[in-house]
Structures are given as structure tokens and as C-alpha cells.
Amino acid sequence: MYTVCSIESTAQVGTALGATFGAGTEADTNPTPSDSEAELVACNYAGANNYSVSVSVRCCPCGDNEPSTVEAEAKMFSVVSDVSGVGDSAFWQSPITDAGGIVLDYYSLNVFVGADFYVIVTVNNPPAGVDPLAGAKQIATTVLAGL
């Protein structure tokens, strides 16, 4: 059993993304995964001015962490690009303007490891001057090392 908040400290998130965040708040969906149902553990860190980070680990012994399926769905809502250097495969979601002209200001690094693990680092409303991809990669690397 693991907890994302214990793997990735508030200080590590702050260092990776150049800000101060409050203590992580953890949520665990389905703590007993099965052949047909995944466990999703998330830790959410809140900063100033709606700047926040969410780190999620999805584990499913059902082998359904299919990167191409997840990436295809992501392309409906964001600009997607491949990322190297973390996990077995990974992609980055950047904000797009929706049909109503609203910019959804969140970024998400999606990292796949084997058939069972899927790590998602979402950065919401980063301030100017922050590189959310670099910070998300740093966070994902720490999480993967702790699993």
C-alpha cells in the first residue's frame, strides 16, 4: 500500500514548480483493485491564486493502461505531444481554447509504466515564468521511484 502524499512531499512539489503549496490532501478511490477495477490514489496541493498540482497514480492489475487510448481521448480537449525521459511512454497535454473561447489553463503529464501503472501530474493555473512540463517531469520521476 502506498500514499502519493507520502511519496511526493509538499516541499518537493514546491521545488519542482517554484512556489509554496499547502500540505497535500489525499484521496483513494477503490483501495482494493481487481482484475476489472482500478485503484486511483491522488494527492492535491493548493498554492496561491488557484495555482495547484494534482498527482495521481492509477493501478489496475487488469492491464488496461493503454497509452494510445488515453492519448486519443486527451486530444479531444487539449494539444498533445510525446515526452521522453520518464516512464515507458508519456505524453503532455497543453491547454486549448474551447469552442466558447475559454482557455482551460491546466497542463497534464501522463506517464505509463508497464501494463498496470499510470501516473498523472496535473498543473493548474501556473504563473508566468514557470515551466510546468519540467516541474511535472521532476514530480513524476520522484513518484515513479517511490512506487
Secondary structure, 3 states (H helix, E strand, C coil): CCCHHHHCCHHHHHHHHCCCCCCCEEEEECCCCCCCCCEEEEEEEECCCCCEEEEEEEECCCCCCCHHHHHHHHCCCCEEEECCCCCCEEEEEECCECCCCCECCEEEEEEEECCCEEEEEEEECCCCCCCHHHHHHHHHHHHHHHC
